Amino acid sequence: MSITLRFKEQFSPGYFTLVDIDHPLKIYIGLDEHGCYALEFRGGFIPNHIKSSHSIGIKQYTNEDFSSIVFYLIDFDMLDNFCVFCDDIINSTKGVSDCKNGYNVLINRFYSWKKMFQTKRSILDQYEIMGLIGELLFLKDFMFPTYGFDRSLQAWSGRELTHKDFSLDTYWYEVKAMSVGKPAVKISSLEQLNSQIDGELVIYSLEQMSPAYYGVSLNKLANSIINLLKSDENKDSFIRALINSKFHFDSAYDEFVYDVISLERYRVDNTFPRLTQKNVNKAISKVQYEILLSEIQTYKLQ
């Protein structure tokens, strides 16, 4: 059962329950004495001074039998983020049997998630949601199996100051997601398809479904990728990219569920129809345009 569902159980303030009897560490979830959602780790470790964030408070104490660290949610609007944070802590410590190492892992995971718990932001619009779904699908289903975790995450821009979604030394990928049936794909700038080296235009066709449909949604997709990643470094890199993409976990995204209808990839070389700085008057500073899919079928990769 997911942490989100576990937190929906009827806890009373001050009541905690063990997350998993088979987990090597004693990790509990419940409500603290003030009724705040909380995760607690108990074991033989020496607590360090850890500063709380605006959204997550930290309490630590030591008695004759064990030490304890409690992460508790201050800002209820951040509950969705907090649930994924708890899941990450639980999964990240499954192979850790030593309490001292377990404590260090918990603290490191907290520092990695800290930026995700900044002041609550507005959610992405539908166009941005579809675009990020496309990037995450391509990252999970193509980049990871092809290039591995480290190289794929380094290649993913995550809305950083690069113009390609995935940039490698000798190749690149620009990923688009559009509603099924649309005849043309939108290119947002002169730079998106401009390069001295060949690359690919990757297009996902998505159909929006009802929230009850077992399809693709941002929360589920992002969480599945976090669970795939084994190293803290890769998780940190992915979380930073999500933050750069202006994404935070929010139940509002569960209303946007999609079925992946098709995936098409097109080779972009020096003959591909595109606008670049070279063929647009320098007096024009910003350009958005559309490419008809029916006219680029000769570039389609099988």
Secondary structure, 3 states (H helix, E strand, C coil): CCHHHHHCCCCCCCCEEECCCCCCCEEEEEECCCCCEEEEEEECCCCCCCCCCCCEEEEEEECCCCEEEEEEECCHHHHHHHHHHHHHHHHHCCCCCCHHHHHHHHHHHHHHHHHHHCCCCCCCCHHHHHHHHHHHHHHHHHHHHHHHHHHHHHHECCCCCCCCCEECCCCEEEEEEEECCCCEEEECCCCCCCCCCCEEEEEEEEEEECCCCCCECHHHHHHHHHHHCCCHHHHHHHHHHHHHCCCCCCHHHHHCEEEEEEEEEEEECCCCCCCCHHHCCCCCCCCCEEEEHHHCHHHEEC
